[in-house]
């Protein structure tokens, strides 16, 4: 019996791929399958995958044209035969006992979901990222109150959104039956945020979740990743779409009132990120185009309604000024600030 299917989407990852695959092949839990989705790589990634498949019969290589990480993960789900599913990025690696530790956690507690802490590595600097959820087993409303809604955005008294570090599918086990029963997929029209929505859609159907306090997943900061590059019209083309998916999810599950404050804060965060994005030096737009993009955001009802709803003092003097100017639709002054 295959206990865990490990899905690894791969795109031009030859620099890191062998370290990733070595960490997966060396897992103490043997009853696994390793599904490698080559997403149209133009480097040597596919050949590396094929070489590793010869070494280990548990490895399946699927070669497809480049359609993005969401399509790659969804393709992996189609082939997965394990009782549980986990996802690993091809530039990351895991501790040799991660899969066994997480699998033991879910099976010992008859749970459908488990997540662990992780280690963030950036140019030799190592940070241990703790979820700060100190309740080991979550059931019923505890899943909603400790995990699902807090994933959306921070509490007022938090300097940073700690759980925001855990929006992705990494360092987690998902019961495959739930994914299939409720047809849960990654949103293929989202460049980022697709894993956040996936987690929410899974957790709403979860009866029992386990928090494992181990630091088993190693996340490598890659400055070439999609989350690090300049994003064209990112509010309109990315963040607004995430918010619409989120609002639909909350509406369909009668969580709008409980999550309203969190959603407003997330909209403000995305708006400020989009404003900063427009001010980056590698933005190829003309000054007039940048100001027009800011003007469009200032006229967006989703953003304006949230600005009117939140406590602006939470955002610091500079951001507070940007939000004030947005409220009164003064895009040129915002442009000067950024």
C-alpha positions in Angstrom: 0.0 0.0 0.0 1.2 3.5 -0.9 0.9 5.6 2.3 2.0 9.0 0.9 2.2 10.4 -2.6 4.9 13.1 -2.9 4.2 15.5 -5.7 7.0 17.7 -7.0 6.4 20.2 -9.8 9.6 21.0 -11.6 10.5 23.9 -13.9 14.2 24.7 -14.7 15.3 23.5 -11.3 18.6 21.7 -12.3 20.6 23.7 -9.7 18.6 22.4 -6.7 16.8 19.3 -8.0 19.3 16.6 -7.0 19.4 17.8 -3.4 15.6 17.9 -3.3 15.3 14.4 -4.8 18.0 12.9 -2.5 16.1 14.2 0.5 12.9 12.6 -0.7 14.4 9.2 -1.7 16.1 9.0 1.7 12.8 9.1 3.7 12.5 6.7 6.6 8.9 5.9 5.5 9.4 3.5 2.6 5.8 3.1 1.4 5.8 6.3 -0.7 5.5 7.2 -4.4 7.4 10.2 -5.8 5.6 12.0 -8.7 7.8 14.3 -10.7 6.0 16.7 -12.9 8.4 18.3 -15.4 6.6 21.5 -16.4 8.3 22.1 -19.8 11.7 22.7 -18.4 14.3 24.0 -20.9 17.3 23.1 -18.8 18.6 19.6 -17.7 15.8 19.0 -15.2 14.0 16.3 -17.2 17.2 14.3 -17.7 17.9 14.5 -14.0 14.3 13.2 -13.3 14.8 10.3 -15.7 18.2 9.4 -14.1 16.6 9.3 -10.7 13.7 7.2 -11.9 16.2 4.5 -13.0 17.6 4.5 -9.4 14.3 4.3 -7.6 11.2 2.5 -8.9 9.0 4.6 -6.6 9.6 7.6 -8.9 7.2 8.4 -11.7 8.2 11.1 -14.2 5.5 13.0 -16.1 6.7 15.4 -18.8 4.2 18.1 -20.0 4.3 21.5 -21.6 4.7 24.5 -19.4 1.4 25.5 -17.9 2.4 26.7 -14.4 2.7 25.2 -11.0 -1.0 24.9 -10.3 -1.6 22.8 -13.5 1.5 20.7 -12.6 0.2 20.0 -9.0 -3.2 19.2 -10.4 -1.6 16.8 -12.9 0.2 15.1 -10.0 -3.1 14.7 -8.1 -4.5 12.8 -11.1 -1.7 10.2 -10.8 -1.5 10.0 -7.0 -2.4 6.7 -5.4 -1.4 7.3 -1.8 -3.6 7.5 1.2 -2.2 11.0 1.8 -0.7 13.6 -0.5 2.1 16.1 0.1 3.8 18.7 -2.1 7.4 19.7 -2.3 8.9 22.5 -4.4 11.9 21.4 -6.5 14.3 23.9 -5.0 13.5 22.8 -1.4 14.4 19.7 0.6 13.0 17.9 3.7 14.4 16.1 6.7 14.9 12.4 6.2 12.0 11.6 8.7 9.5 14.3 7.7 7.0 12.0 5.8 7.1 9.3 8.5 6.6 11.9 11.3 3.7 13.6 9.6 2.1 10.2 8.6 2.4 8.9 12.2 0.8 12.1 13.5 -2.3 11.8 11.2 -2.8 8.0 11.6 -2.3 8.1 15.4 -5.0 10.7 15.7 -7.2 9.5 12.9 -6.8 12.9 11.2 -7.2 14.1 7.7 -4.6 16.9 7.8 -1.2 17.5 9.4 1.3 20.3 9.1 4.8 21.0 10.6 7.0 24.0 11.1 9.7 24.8 8.7 13.2 26.2 8.2 13.7 29.2 5.9 17.1 29.5 4.2 18.2 32.7 2.5 21.8 33.3 1.5 23.2 31.3 4.4 20.8 32.8 6.9 18.6 30.3 8.7 15.2 31.1 10.3 13.0 28.7 12.2 9.4 29.5 11.4 7.0 28.3 14.1 3.2 28.3 13.4 2.7 29.3 17.1 -0.3 26.9 17.2 0.4 25.1 20.5 -2.7 22.9 20.5 -1.7 19.6 19.0 -5.1 18.3 17.8 -7.8 20.5 16.3 -11.4 19.4 15.8 -14.6 21.1 14.7 -14.7 24.8 15.4 -11.0 24.7 16.6 -10.0 24.1 13.0 -11.9 27.2 12.0 -10.8 29.4 14.9 -7.1 28.3 15.2 -6.2 27.6 11.6 -8.7 28.4 8.8 -9.7 32.0 9.6 -6.3 33.0 11.1 -4.7 31.9 7.8 -6.4 34.8 6.1 -4.7 37.6 7.9 -3.1 38.7 11.2 -4.8 39.7 14.5 -4.7 43.3 15.5 -2.0 42.8 18.2 0.3 40.8 15.9 3.3 42.7 14.5 3.4 40.2 11.6 1.0 37.6 10.2 2.7 34.5 11.6 0.3 32.0 10.0 0.7 33.8 6.7 3.9 31.8 6.4 1.9 28.6 6.3 -0.6 29.4 3.5 1.2 27.1 1.0 0.8 23.3 0.7 4.4 22.6 1.8 5.2 20.7 4.9 1.6 19.3 5.1 -0.2 16.0 4.5 -3.7 16.0 2.9 -6.0 13.0 3.0 -6.5 12.1 -0.7 -10.1 10.9 -0.2 -11.2 14.5 0.8 -9.4 16.0 -2.2 -11.3 13.6 -4.5 -14.7 13.7 -2.8 -14.8 17.5 -2.9 -12.9 17.9 -6.2 -10.4 20.3 -4.6 -7.9 21.7 -7.1 -5.3 24.4 -7.4 -6.7 27.5 -9.2 -4.9 27.4 -12.5 -5.7 31.1 -13.4 -3.8 32.3 -10.3 -0.1 33.0 -10.5 0.2 33.2 -6.7 -2.3 32.5 -3.9 -3.5 29.3 -5.5 -2.1 27.2 -2.6 -3.8 29.5 -0.1 -7.2 28.9 -1.6 -6.4 25.2 -1.9 -5.7 25.0 1.9 -8.9 26.8 2.8 -11.0 24.5 0.6 -9.4 21.5 2.1 -9.6 22.6 5.8 -13.4 23.5 5.5 -13.9 19.7 4.9 -11.5 18.5 7.6 -12.9 17.0 10.8 -9.5 16.6 12.6 -6.2 18.3 12.0 -2.8 17.7 13.7 -0.1 20.3 14.3 3.4 18.7 14.5 5.9 21.0 16.1 8.9 19.6 14.2 11.0 21.7 11.8 11.1 19.2 8.9 10.7 21.3 5.8 13.5 23.4 4.4 12.3 26.3 2.3 14.9 28.0 0.1 14.4 31.6 -0.8 14.8 31.8 -4.6 15.1 35.3 -5.9 14.0 34.0 -9.4 10.7 32.7 -8.2 7.3 34.1 -9.3 6.8 35.7 -5.9 10.0 37.8 -6.1 9.6 39.4 -9.6 7.9 42.6 -10.7 4.3 41.8 -11.5 2.5 43.7 -14.2 -0.8 45.2 -12.9 -0.6 42.9 -9.9 -3.8 44.2 -8.2 -6.0 43.8 -11.2 -4.4 40.6 -12.6 -3.5 38.7 -9.4 -4.6 40.0 -6.0 -8.1 41.0 -6.9 -8.7 37.5 -8.3 -7.5 36.0 -5.1 -9.9 38.2 -3.1 -12.8 37.2 -5.3 -12.0 33.5 -4.8 -11.7 34.1 -1.1 -15.0 36.0 -0.9 -16.8 33.2 -2.8 -15.3 30.6 -0.5 -16.4 32.5 2.6 -19.9 33.1 1.2 -20.4 29.5 0.2 -19.4 28.4 3.8 -21.3 31.1 5.7 -18.1 32.6 7.1 -18.3 36.2 5.7 -19.1 37.9 9.0 -16.6 35.9 11.0 -13.8 36.6 8.5 -14.7 40.2 7.4 -12.1 41.9 9.5 -9.4 39.5 8.3 -10.4 39.9 4.7 -10.4 43.7 4.9 -6.9 43.6 6.3 -5.8 41.3 3.6 -7.2 43.6 0.9 -5.3 46.5 2.4 -2.1 44.4 2.5 -2.5 43.5 -1.2 -3.3 47.1 -2.1 -0.2 48.4 -0.4 1.9 45.6 -2.1 0.4 46.6 -5.4 1.3 50.2 -4.8 4.9 49.4 -3.9 5.0 47.2 -7.0 4.1 50.1 -9.2 6.9 52.2 -7.7 9.7 49.7 -8.4 12.5 50.9 -10.6 12.3 47.9 -12.9 8.6 48.8 -13.7 8.8 49.6 -17.5 5.6 51.8 -17.5 5.8 55.5 -18.1 5.0 57.9 -15.2 1.5 58.6 -16.7 0.8 54.8 -16.9 1.9 54.3 -13.3 -0.3 57.1 -12.0 -3.2 55.7 -14.0 -2.7 52.3 -12.5 -2.7 53.8 -9.0 -5.9 55.8 -10.0 -7.6 52.6 -11.0 -6.8 51.0 -7.7 -8.1 54.1 -5.8 -11.4 53.8 -7.7 -11.8 50.0 -7.0 -14.8 49.6 -4.6 -13.2 46.5 -3.0 -10.2 48.5 -1.9 -12.2 51.6 -0.9 -14.7 49.7 1.2 -11.8 48.0 3.1 -10.0 51.3 3.7 -13.2 52.7 5.3 -13.5 49.6 7.5 -10.1 49.1 9.0 -8.1 50.9 11.7 -5.5 52.7 9.6 -3.2 53.2 12.6 -2.1 49.6 12.2 -0.1 50.3 9.1 2.6 52.9 10.1 3.0 56.5 9.1 4.0 56.0 5.5 1.4 53.4 4.7 -1.2 55.4 6.7 -0.5 58.4 4.4 -0.9 56.3 1.3 -4.2 54.9 2.5 -5.4 58.4 3.4 -4.5 59.7 -0.1 -6.2 56.7 -1.7 -9.3 57.3 0.3 -9.5 60.8 -1.2 -8.4 59.6 -4.6 -5.2 61.4 -5.0 -3.0 59.0 -7.1 -0.4 61.6 -8.1 0.5 62.3 -4.5 0.7 58.5 -3.9 3.1 58.3 -6.9 5.3 61.0 -5.4 5.6 59.0 -2.1 6.5 55.7 -3.8 
